[in-house]
Amino acid sequence: EKRDVILLQQVETFPLTLYD
């Protein structure tokens, strides 16, 4: 359950790291 939340956060922040 918590893993899903972490995965979602990683996916959401992944594009941010690309632009950063």
CNS distance restraints for C-alpha pairs under 8 A (distance, minus, plus):
assign (resid   1 and name CA) (resid   5 and name CA) 6.96 0.50 0.50
assign (resid   2 and name CA) (resid   6 and name CA) 6.38 0.50 0.50
assign (resid   3 and name CA) (resid   7 and name CA) 6.06 0.50 0.50
assign (resid   4 and name CA) (resid   8 and name CA) 6.12 0.50 0.50
assign (resid   5 and name CA) (resid   9 and name CA) 6.19 0.50 0.50
assign (resid   6 and name CA) (resid  10 and name CA) 6.14 0.50 0.50
assign (resid   7 and name CA) (resid  11 and name CA) 6.17 0.50 0.50
assign (resid   8 and name CA) (resid  12 and name CA) 6.09 0.50 0.50
assign (resid   9 and name CA) (resid  13 and name CA) 6.05 0.50 0.50
assign (resid  10 and name CA) (resid  14 and name CA) 5.72 0.50 0.50
assign (resid  11 and name CA) (resid  15 and name CA) 7.40 0.50 0.50
assign (resid  12 and name CA) (resid  16 and name CA) 7.53 0.50 0.50
assign (resid  13 and name CA) (resid  17 and name CA) 6.40 0.50 0.50
assign (resid  14 and name CA) (resid  18 and name CA) 6.56 0.50 0.50
assign (resid  15 and name CA) (resid  19 and name CA) 6.38 0.50 0.50
assign (resid  16 and name CA) (resid  20 and name CA) 5.94 0.50 0.50
